[in-house]
Amino acid sequence: MHGLHATILHQLGLDHEKLNFRHADRDSRLTDVHGHVVKEIIA
């Protein structure tokens, strides 16, 4: 699921590694550390 989110954000022109939010006094990345752009499904 994180890969799908990363791929969609990539297609929208956003860098998923820079999208952070603050939760419980910690910064978290939107796609967690597991999110990677799945280039195989981009045509």
N, C-alpha and C positions, 0 to 999 in steps of 0.2 A: 504494500500500500504506500509506503514512503517513496518508493521508486516511481510510482504512478504520479504522486503529487509533485515530485521533483521534475518529472518529465513535462507535466502540464505547465508548471511555473516556467520552465525553460522555454517552452513554446510561446508563452506570453511575453518572453523577453526579460524575465526576472531571474536573478541569481538566488537559488534556493538556499545557498549556504550563508547568505547575508541577511535572510529574513529571520529575525529573532524576536522572541517575546519574553516578558518577565512573568514568572509564575513562582509563587512561594519564595520570593527573594532570590531566585536563580534565573539566569538567562538560558532559554532553551531555543533550539533551532526548530523552525516550523516543520521540517521534514526529518527531524531527529538526526542521529549520526548514521543511520542506515540508508538514508535517501540518496540515490544516485540516478542520474538521467539515463533512461533506457533507450540507447540510440538505435537498437534493433527495430523499434516500432515507429521511429520517425522516418517518414518517406519523403 
